[in-house]
Amino acid sequence: MSTKVIKVNEATITQMKTHYKQHLLEKIPPGGVFAAKHPSCMITAYRSGKVMFQGAGADSEAGVWEHQSSEVTPKAKAAQPKARNDQYSVPSNIEELAIIGSDEVGTGDYFGPIIVVAAYVQPKDMALLKELGVKDSKGLKDDQIIKIAKDIRQVIPHSVLILHNEKYNSLQARGMTQGKIKALLHNKAIGHVLDKIDPEQPDGILIDQFAEPDIYYRHIKNEKRIIKNTVYFSTKAEGVHLSVAAASIIARYVFVKEFDKLSEKAGITLQKGAGAGVDRIAAQLIKSKGETVLTEIAKVHFANTEKARRLLR
């Protein structure tokens, strides 16, 4: 049985208890705040701030709350280490291959949508992409992102998927984890690019890894089309192949544009991330427009919502 432990603050535990209210158990262990039997795993929260997830879906369910966690501790069961599945390992010559790469942005931001982009980069495109400035987007400012993205969108086949906040909140409220949402979007975006380049086939597909491959495929097992042939997973994939770097830049470009639209809609300059400044802006919005406005511009299950409420008390 898979087990994962994260450490969160008191407000997040209160938020989690509300989130899992339909699955709460009457019996609470010593030192516990609540225990819940979710369809994917058992969840037990303790007064120390530690929350334990136990069961097949422990990793994915814990992933919903990890962005609010100060500590993540995976606990392996008392058994021999699981053998590495080399089926999904990146080949040593991947830099020379024609690859569809996929990446996402917005998952850790309270305000704004989730953007997933898949992009196809062939060896013949690489010199031009490098000339245009394609590299790790985390080192680029928004104005650089906008300029580069506009250029590369004219060069390479790609697919952009935008999951707006209302839809995200609806899916999350029905019990869908952020990990599953991301997996579904990646699979769909990659499929779109495959359709665009058909009958040409890439040498491989590289996903910027946010979950173990078996968990990723568990998330999408009910989809009509599952992309599984020559699929590779890697953390920090932007540095592994230019296709992921290009996808990341396009995703950030779209996120910036969508974020600006939401600021205009809210009538206030929104802030990226999920820090204290975000809490204050959310509190202002609740006070001036009512809490329902957050459904349209924010990921309401984040701890920021409760923190904003507390600022208004």
Helices and strands as residue ranges (DSSP letters): E 3-7, H 10-19, G 21-23, E 32-37, E 42-46, E 50-54, H 58-63, G 66-68, E 71-75, G 86-88, G 94-96, E 99-105, E 114-121, H 123-132, G 137-139, H 142-152, E 158-163, H 165-173, H 178-197, E 204-208, H 213-219, E 231-234, G 237-239, H 242-266, H 276-289, G 291-293, H 294-297, H 303-312
